[in-house]
């Protein structure tokens, strides 16, 4: 198997339009969560908070390409452009067939899907729809638009596993390069925020509804007063490539991907399951050929749901004990769903570079059922050589990736 390294990163997040803005926001302990004006018109919607991202300079994308893009695709194209620039890779490789593109999301653009039905349903008139609306709604809209915009002719794939989508995309790219199918892959996730998305979690009583008047205090991962997740939006894209390929062009290397695993629980469609998380951790560590005590930092999925945080904390405790620092970034940016795995992995790689760990925002009092692990509640200076990033999704889908710093 070939070795795989990460050489480029780009992100559009609720904290800003690029990676430096995101890191600056986290460094400052900033919350991007706010009260969403207009959401109170939706009958039955309890959670009225969200973490929106801002579209900046979208007209830099040619209109001929932009017509088929919803918010989600604009985010992913902008993040991909950043990753390419950051990596320094020759753009000639995009059309070589040796560079692929894998971007995951929960579904097509939620806003575009909603707009489509609002236009069509009142009069059952399809003629009111633009010819490009369909391309904003399809489930692979982010990867399709990104690959078309960049002229990518290699593998083009879309992972769709809700909150695990972005991490599965990176894992799929990792496998393609290990197998020699591609030399490099642009991979990650994208999502856009809409009340219908928050509503899908709200119906399951999984959203934060108790902090509508104090949005900066939620979500609260692992906290005793947590009451659910807050949806966000954006995109995180990484450029990963074969190690020797990166060396030949003297590329900057963030880290090497040394292990990855994804699996299902087979237990419950909406409830997280500790045992399957444990199995995922152990297989990812086995794939990486390392022991649990060699891990220096775990970036938790930890969305601040009552059940999910408990199961993840118990799984971490069983495999890693209480010696490995753990934090969640959801308090800063909300839960960016299909984009969360890639956005948060990028932030974790920056922590690896800088040698410190960002704390879990809004974690003031650890819930008794989440005790027994090393919660980071203040900025922690630490040499970080190996990190584990987790994502857990509806349908009992688990994903964990292991990255190692190349010294």
C-alpha positions as CSV (number, residue, x, y, z in Angstrom):
1,X,0.0,0.0,0.0
2,X,1.2,3.5,-0.9
3,X,1.5,6.2,1.8
4,X,-0.8,9.1,1.8
5,X,-0.2,12.6,3.1
6,X,-2.2,15.8,3.5
7,X,-0.7,18.7,1.6
8,X,-3.4,21.3,1.3
9,X,-6.4,22.6,3.2
10,X,-9.3,25.0,2.6
11,X,-12.4,25.9,4.6
12,X,-15.4,28.2,4.5
13,X,-16.9,28.0,8.0
14,X,-19.3,29.9,10.3
15,X,-16.2,31.7,11.6
16,X,-15.0,33.0,8.3
17,X,-14.3,32.5,4.6
18,X,-10.9,30.8,5.0
19,X,-8.8,28.7,7.3
20,X,-7.0,31.7,9.0
21,X,-10.3,33.3,9.8
22,X,-11.6,30.0,11.3
23,X,-8.5,29.6,13.4
24,X,-8.5,33.2,14.5
25,X,-12.1,32.8,15.7
26,X,-11.3,29.6,17.7
27,X,-8.2,31.3,19.2
28,X,-10.4,34.1,20.4
29,X,-13.0,31.7,21.9
30,X,-15.6,33.1,19.6
31,X,-19.0,31.5,19.0
32,X,-20.5,31.8,15.5
33,X,-23.9,30.7,16.8
34,X,-26.7,33.3,16.6
35,X,-30.5,33.7,16.7
36,X,-31.9,33.0,13.2
37,X,-34.3,35.8,12.2
38,X,-37.4,34.4,10.5
39,X,-37.2,30.9,11.8
40,X,-39.9,31.7,14.4
41,X,-42.5,31.6,11.5
42,X,-42.1,27.8,11.3
43,X,-44.7,26.2,13.4
44,X,-43.3,23.6,15.8
45,X,-39.7,24.5,15.4
46,X,-38.2,24.8,18.9
47,X,-34.6,25.5,18.0
48,X,-34.2,29.0,16.6
49,X,-30.4,29.2,16.6
50,X,-27.9,28.3,13.9
51,X,-24.3,28.9,12.8
52,X,-24.4,30.4,9.4
53,X,-21.5,31.0,7.1
54,X,-21.2,34.0,4.8
55,X,-20.7,33.7,1.1
56,X,-17.9,36.1,0.1
57,X,-17.0,37.1,-3.5
58,X,-19.0,34.4,-5.2
59,X,-18.9,36.3,-8.4
60,X,-15.2,35.2,-8.7
61,X,-16.8,32.0,-9.9
62,X,-17.8,32.4,-13.5
63,X,-21.6,32.7,-14.0
64,X,-21.5,29.8,-16.5
65,X,-20.4,27.6,-13.6
66,X,-22.2,29.3,-10.8
67,X,-25.7,28.9,-12.3
68,X,-25.8,25.2,-11.2
69,X,-24.5,25.9,-7.7
70,X,-26.5,26.3,-4.5
71,X,-24.9,27.7,-1.3
72,X,-23.4,24.3,-0.6
73,X,-21.5,24.1,-3.9
74,X,-20.3,27.7,-3.7
75,X,-18.8,26.8,-0.3
76,X,-17.1,23.7,-1.6
77,X,-15.7,25.3,-4.8
78,X,-14.2,28.1,-2.7
79,X,-12.7,25.7,-0.1
80,X,-11.3,23.5,-2.9
81,X,-9.7,26.5,-4.6
82,X,-8.1,27.4,-1.2
83,X,-6.8,23.8,-0.8
84,X,-5.3,23.8,-4.3
85,X,-3.5,27.1,-3.7
86,X,-2.4,26.0,-0.2
87,X,-0.9,22.7,-1.6
88,X,1.0,24.4,-4.4
89,X,0.1,21.5,-6.7
90,X,0.3,22.0,-10.5
91,X,-3.2,22.8,-11.7
92,X,-2.3,20.8,-14.9
93,X,-2.8,17.7,-12.8
94,X,-6.5,18.5,-12.4
95,X,-7.3,17.3,-16.0
96,X,-4.7,14.5,-16.0
97,X,-7.1,11.8,-14.8
98,X,-4.7,11.2,-11.8
99,X,-6.4,13.6,-9.5
100,X,-9.9,12.8,-8.1
101,X,-12.5,14.7,-6.2
102,X,-14.7,13.2,-3.4
103,X,-17.0,15.5,-1.5
104,X,-19.8,14.4,0.9
105,X,-23.0,16.0,2.2
106,X,-26.2,15.0,3.9
107,X,-28.2,15.7,0.8
108,X,-28.3,18.3,-2.0
109,X,-28.6,22.0,-1.2
110,X,-31.3,22.2,1.4
111,X,-32.2,25.8,0.5
112,X,-32.4,24.9,-3.2
113,X,-34.6,21.9,-2.5
114,X,-36.9,24.0,-0.4
115,X,-37.0,26.8,-3.0
116,X,-37.9,24.3,-5.7
117,X,-41.0,23.0,-3.9
118,X,-42.1,26.5,-2.9
119,X,-41.9,27.6,-6.6
120,X,-43.5,24.4,-8.0
121,X,-46.2,23.2,-5.5
122,X,-48.7,26.2,-5.3
123,X,-49.7,25.9,-9.0
124,X,-48.1,22.5,-9.8
125,X,-46.2,24.4,-12.6
126,X,-42.9,23.0,-13.6
127,X,-42.3,25.8,-16.1
128,X,-41.6,28.2,-13.2
129,X,-38.4,26.3,-12.4
130,X,-35.0,27.3,-13.9
131,X,-33.2,24.7,-15.9
132,X,-30.3,24.8,-13.4
133,X,-32.4,24.2,-10.2
134,X,-32.2,20.4,-10.5
135,X,-28.4,20.5,-10.4
136,X,-28.5,22.4,-7.1
137,X,-30.7,19.8,-5.6
138,X,-29.1,16.5,-6.6
139,X,-27.3,14.6,-3.8
140,X,-23.8,15.0,-5.5
141,X,-24.2,18.7,-6.3
142,X,-21.1,19.7,-4.3
143,X,-18.7,17.3,-5.9
144,X,-20.3,17.6,-9.4
145,X,-20.0,21.4,-9.4
146,X,-16.5,21.4,-7.9
147,X,-15.2,18.9,-10.3
148,X,-16.8,20.6,-13.3
149,X,-15.6,24.0,-12.2
150,X,-12.0,22.8,-11.8
151,X,-12.0,20.5,-14.9
152,X,-11.2,17.4,-12.9
153,X,-11.2,14.2,-15.0
154,X,-10.2,11.6,-12.4
155,X,-12.5,9.8,-9.9
156,X,-15.5,11.9,-9.0
157,X,-17.5,10.5,-6.0
158,X,-20.0,11.7,-3.5
159,X,-20.3,10.2,0.0
160,X,-23.6,10.6,1.7
161,X,-23.7,9.6,5.3
162,X,-25.0,12.7,7.1
163,X,-22.5,13.8,9.8
164,X,-19.9,11.2,8.7
165,X,-19.9,12.3,5.0
166,X,-16.9,14.5,5.0
167,X,-14.7,12.0,6.9
168,X,-15.8,9.2,4.7
169,X,-14.8,11.2,1.7
170,X,-11.3,11.6,3.1
171,X,-11.2,7.9,3.9
172,X,-12.3,7.0,0.4
173,X,-9.6,9.2,-1.1
174,X,-7.1,7.7,1.2
175,X,-8.0,4.2,-0.1
176,X,-7.9,5.3,-3.8
177,X,-4.3,6.6,-3.3
178,X,-3.2,3.7,-1.2
179,X,-4.3,1.4,-4.0
180,X,-2.6,3.4,-6.7
181,X,-5.8,4.5,-8.4
182,X,-5.1,8.2,-8.0
183,X,-2.0,10.3,-7.2
184,X,-4.0,13.0,-5.4
185,X,-7.6,13.6,-4.3
186,X,-9.5,16.8,-3.3
187,X,-11.8,15.5,-0.6
188,X,-14.0,16.7,2.2
189,X,-17.6,17.8,2.9
190,X,-20.1,20.6,2.4
191,X,-23.4,21.6,3.9
192,X,-25.8,24.5,3.9
193,X,-28.0,25.7,6.7
194,X,-31.8,25.9,6.5
195,X,-34.7,25.5,8.9
196,X,-35.8,22.3,7.3
197,X,-32.4,20.8,8.2
198,X,-32.6,21.9,11.8
199,X,-36.2,20.8,11.8
200,X,-35.3,17.2,10.9
201,X,-33.2,17.1,14.1
202,X,-35.8,19.1,16.1
203,X,-38.5,16.5,15.5
204,X,-36.2,14.0,17.2
205,X,-35.6,16.3,20.1
206,X,-31.9,16.4,19.2
207,X,-31.5,20.2,18.9
208,X,-30.7,22.9,21.4
209,X,-33.9,24.7,22.2
210,X,-33.2,26.2,25.6
211,X,-30.7,28.9,24.6
212,X,-32.6,30.8,21.9
213,X,-32.1,34.0,23.8
214,X,-28.5,33.2,24.6
215,X,-27.2,31.6,21.4
216,X,-23.5,32.0,22.3
217,X,-24.0,29.6,25.2
218,X,-24.9,26.6,23.0
219,X,-24.1,24.0,21.9
220,X,-22.5,22.6,25.1
221,X,-20.5,19.4,24.3
222,X,-20.1,17.1,27.3
223,X,-21.6,19.7,29.6
224,X,-24.1,18.9,32.3
225,X,-26.5,21.6,30.9
226,X,-26.2,20.5,27.2
227,X,-29.6,20.2,25.5
228,X,-28.8,19.3,21.9
229,X,-27.0,20.3,18.7
230,X,-26.9,23.5,16.7
231,X,-26.8,23.2,12.9
232,X,-24.1,25.1,10.9
233,X,-22.9,25.3,7.4
234,X,-19.8,25.6,5.2
235,X,-17.2,23.3,3.6
236,X,-13.8,21.8,4.4
237,X,-11.6,20.4,1.6
238,X,-8.2,18.8,1.9
239,X,-5.8,17.9,-0.9
240,X,-4.3,14.5,-0.1
241,X,-1.7,12.8,-2.2
242,X,0.7,9.9,-2.5
243,X,3.8,10.5,-0.3
244,X,6.4,10.1,-3.0
245,X,4.4,12.3,-5.3
246,X,4.4,15.0,-2.6
247,X,8.2,14.6,-2.0
248,X,9.1,15.0,-5.6
249,X,7.5,18.4,-5.8
250,X,8.8,19.4,-2.3
251,X,5.3,19.9,-1.0
252,X,4.5,21.2,2.5
253,X,3.1,18.2,4.4
254,X,0.6,18.7,7.3
255,X,0.5,15.0,8.3
256,X,0.3,11.5,7.0
257,X,-2.9,9.6,7.2
258,X,-2.0,6.3,8.8
259,X,-5.3,4.8,9.7
260,X,-9.0,4.9,8.9
261,X,-12.1,2.9,9.5
262,X,-15.8,3.3,9.1
263,X,-18.6,0.9,10.2
264,X,-22.2,0.6,11.1
265,X,-23.8,-0.2,14.4
266,X,-26.7,-2.3,13.2
267,X,-28.5,-1.3,16.3
268,X,-30.6,1.9,16.0
269,X,-31.3,4.4,13.2
270,X,-30.9,7.6,15.3
271,X,-29.1,6.6,18.5
272,X,-25.4,6.5,18.9
273,X,-23.9,3.2,20.1
274,X,-20.8,2.9,22.3
275,X,-19.9,-0.7,21.3
276,X,-19.8,0.1,17.6
277,X,-17.7,3.3,18.3
278,X,-15.2,1.2,20.2
279,X,-15.0,-1.2,17.3
280,X,-14.4,1.7,14.9
281,X,-11.6,3.1,17.2
282,X,-9.9,-0.2,17.5
283,X,-9.9,-1.0,13.8
284,X,-8.6,2.5,12.9
285,X,-5.8,2.1,15.4
286,X,-5.0,-1.4,14.1
287,X,-5.0,0.0,10.5
288,X,-2.5,2.6,11.8
289,X,-0.5,-0.1,13.6
290,X,-0.4,2.0,16.8
291,X,-1.5,1.6,20.4
292,X,-4.1,3.8,22.0
293,X,-1.6,5.3,24.3
294,X,0.4,6.7,21.4
295,X,-2.4,9.1,20.5
296,X,-1.8,12.7,21.6
297,X,-5.2,14.2,20.9
298,X,-8.8,13.2,20.0
299,X,-11.0,15.6,18.2
300,X,-14.4,14.4,19.3
301,X,-17.6,14.4,17.3
302,X,-19.5,15.6,20.5
303,X,-22.4,17.5,19.1
304,X,-24.0,18.2,22.6
305,X,-26.8,15.7,22.3
306,X,-27.7,14.0,25.6
307,X,-27.2,10.4,24.3
308,X,-24.5,11.0,21.7
309,X,-22.0,12.7,24.0
310,X,-22.5,10.0,26.6
311,X,-21.9,7.1,24.2
312,X,-18.8,8.8,22.7
313,X,-17.3,9.6,26.1
314,X,-17.9,6.0,27.3
315,X,-16.3,4.7,24.1
316,X,-13.3,7.0,24.4
317,X,-12.9,5.9,28.0
318,X,-12.9,2.2,27.2
319,X,-10.3,2.5,24.4
320,X,-8.1,5.5,25.4
321,X,-8.7,5.8,29.2
322,X,-8.3,9.2,30.8
323,X,-4.8,10.1,29.5
324,X,-5.5,11.4,26.0
325,X,-6.7,15.0,25.7
326,X,-10.2,15.3,24.2
327,X,-12.1,18.4,22.9
328,X,-14.9,19.3,20.6
329,X,-15.1,22.3,18.2
330,X,-18.9,22.3,17.9
331,X,-19.2,25.1,20.5
332,X,-17.4,27.5,18.2
333,X,-19.1,26.6,14.9
334,X,-22.1,24.5,15.6
335,X,-22.5,21.2,13.8
336,X,-21.7,21.6,10.2
337,X,-23.0,18.1,9.5
338,X,-21.5,16.7,6.3
339,X,-18.7,19.2,6.4
340,X,-17.9,18.7,10.1
341,X,-15.3,15.9,9.7
342,X,-13.2,17.8,7.2
343,X,-13.5,21.3,8.8
344,X,-12.7,20.0,12.2
345,X,-9.8,17.8,10.9
346,X,-8.3,20.9,9.3
347,X,-8.5,22.7,12.7
348,X,-6.9,19.6,14.4
349,X,-4.0,19.7,11.9
350,X,-3.4,23.4,12.7
351,X,-3.3,22.4,16.4
352,X,-0.7,19.8,15.5
353,X,1.4,22.5,13.8
354,X,1.1,25.0,16.6
355,X,1.6,22.5,19.4
356,X,-1.5,23.3,21.5
357,X,-5.1,22.1,21.8
358,X,-8.2,24.3,21.7
359,X,-10.6,23.7,24.5
360,X,-14.3,22.7,24.2
361,X,-16.2,25.9,24.2
362,X,-19.2,26.1,26.7
363,X,-17.9,23.1,28.7
364,X,-18.3,24.5,32.2
365,X,-19.3,21.5,34.2
366,X,-18.7,18.0,32.8
367,X,-21.8,15.9,32.9
368,X,-21.4,12.9,35.3
369,X,-22.2,10.5,32.4
370,X,-19.3,12.0,30.3
371,X,-16.6,11.8,33.0
372,X,-13.6,9.5,33.0
373,X,-11.9,11.1,30.0
374,X,-9.4,14.0,29.7
375,X,-11.6,16.9,28.8
376,X,-9.7,20.0,27.6
377,X,-11.4,23.1,29.2
378,X,-8.5,25.5,28.8
379,X,-6.0,26.0,26.0
380,X,-3.4,23.2,26.4
381,X,0.2,23.4,25.2
382,X,1.2,20.0,24.1
383,X,3.5,18.3,21.5
384,X,1.1,16.6,19.1
385,X,2.4,13.8,16.9
386,X,-0.7,11.6,16.4
387,X,-4.4,12.7,16.3
388,X,-7.7,10.9,16.0
389,X,-10.7,12.6,14.5
390,X,-14.2,11.1,15.0
391,X,-17.5,11.4,13.2
392,X,-20.8,9.6,14.1
393,X,-23.9,9.8,12.0
394,X,-27.5,8.9,11.8
395,X,-28.0,5.3,10.8
396,X,-25.3,4.2,13.3
397,X,-22.5,5.1,10.9
398,X,-19.1,5.6,12.6
399,X,-15.9,6.9,11.1
400,X,-12.5,7.6,12.6
401,X,-9.3,8.7,11.0
402,X,-5.7,8.7,12.4
403,X,-3.1,11.2,11.3
404,X,0.6,11.4,12.2
405,X,3.0,14.3,12.0
406,X,6.0,13.7,9.7
407,X,9.1,14.9,11.5
